[in-house]
Amino acid sequence: MSTSPDTEFLNSLSTPPALRASVEQVAATLGASVGAWACYLALTPNTGQSPRLLAMNGRTATLPTWRSIEGASLVRQAFHRREALTVQAGTWPALALPIMHDSQAIGAALLLYDAHIPIDTERAKAAAQLAASAITSARHVAQLRLQAEQIEEQTRLREIQLSRNLIRGVIDSVPMGLALIGNDGLILAANRALSDLFGFEPAALVGMHYSATLGPWPESPASQTFKSGQSDHVRRMLLRPDGAQVLQEIASIPLFDTAGHPHQVVEVWEDITERVALQTQLVRAEKLAAIGQLAASIAHEVGNPLQAIQGFLSLFLEQCPPDIPNERYLKLAEEEIERIVQVLARLRDLYRPRADVFSTTSLNELLDSVLLLTSKQLERAHVRVLRELSDELPTINAMADQLKQVFLNLVLNAAEAMPSGGLLHIQTYVHTERAQNRYAVATITDTGFGIQPEQLRHIFDGLHTTKERGMGLGLYTSKAIIDRHMGRITAQSQLGEGTTFTIMLPIADEETTL
């Protein structure tokens, strides 16, 4: 067998190797069966196209080239005329023979003979029919193999795509931001959490430089890791697209090449805003516990001598004759000592809370008593009071003395917020949620100077105060009391317009039934 430029051209086409091997075998068999010393076999790539040389076989190592014997022209004549033609191929007598299958020409063969060997055309036609069947079968087998390979390749690609989608889904479901970064600072991959942090789509981040999106590249943990080969981490305060400030901890993880040098780095972005806030609250809670313990110790040390003074003063007043001079001052001193005793009792409650005793309580009566206690102070501060207390407000189960402490604190805070006078609006009503949960609601609104927005988020935190001489315990304690009652307390404020505190306390089930 020999190879010509035409064969090399055909071999470079997408003819399956198995089909080409089968056609070469058919060419060898066809030539040998009819006594030809060389056989050139040309097939049509597709229906309606001219045949093109695909295989040739002969007795000698070197065969005449396809072009030198004008093989293309000879097989085209036999192919288009659909008949065997005795022709001259170069210096050799030859037979151009169409290859027919089911009355359809699928190619043509050119058979070269020695000059002394007669050409048996009929035998050649019979052999061509067998060759056509063999070629058609080989084509069907090759087509089935190709389809099987395509199905296998599609299945493999689908499995790869499914694996990629699964990995992508897992990475995108991670709440921490992830970015794969090259040593030139280009972002090679990013997950959904990181892209959402900057308001991009994950695909949009890919190919962008670190400095263009995530921050200064020289200061990044990834840049430091490329320099040192060690993990690094920093903390940064960021502004999300929705306007919220978040504290991010950014850590880098190096990916090493075979030489042990980092060729890529994974950066992990974790939102630690809530964790830091919880740590801060824990520190505040520890401070409050220490203050409570100190207050209880002071109350104990002061309480003992104070009780003695109270006892001696009571005994003195009992033994004095009626209408003694300055008796009213002595009684006033006794009342003030009693008030100090109650203050010390409340200090002890900070460290050792009393047992919760709930009883039926009227919210309107509670507010009336608070306003009565503070009436003189409000009058001196030129604060007018507007009451809108609902007559249909049900009673609630509550600890009246503790709720009284809450309302007293809010009213006094409102008075301090209106140093030049103003209006204190107190309102009660019933609020229903989800057609089942009913709440008794009390709102306390002042027309004072209001609260800064950045401070409004922290007014219920322990040790946080907006007053120069405040301790930051009033609203913290008030919220703790309302929480103990399974209620809610919220605040709304506008600078220069005033503040509204809303307290929602659940109405007992039996009251709802009534």
Summary of the structure (lengths in Angstrom):
residues: 514
radius of gyration: 49.3
end to end distance: 108.2
largest distance: 168.0
contacts: 1502
relative contact order: 0.05
helix: 46%
strand: 25%
